[in-house]
Amino acid sequence: MDAFTAGLLQRIRATESDLTRARESGDDFLVEVEQSELDDLHRLAAEHGVEVGATRV
């Protein structure tokens, strides 16, 4: 696995974790921000052929 792929997957995991915390805290604005970031990361992964798996929140 190259550095780009590893970094992207790490960012996706971190953003998923942040999204979960935002949902648990009831912060609707932060949920939207984190979901948007996660969507962008998944789009970037797809554009570069990075297999993310079933980790979408």
Rosetta blueprint (number, residue, H / E / L):
1 M L
2 D L
3 A H
4 F H
5 T H
6 A H
7 G H
8 L H
9 L H
10 Q H
11 R H
12 I H
13 R H
14 A H
15 T H
16 E H
17 S H
18 D H
19 L H
20 T H
21 R H
22 A H
23 R H
24 E H
25 S H
26 G L
27 D L
28 D H
29 F H
30 L H
31 V H
32 E H
33 V H
34 E H
35 Q H
36 S H
37 E H
38 L H
39 D H
40 D H
41 L H
42 H H
43 R H
44 L H
45 A H
46 A H
47 E H
48 H L
49 G L
50 V L
51 E L
52 V L
53 G L
54 A L
55 T L
56 R L
57 V L
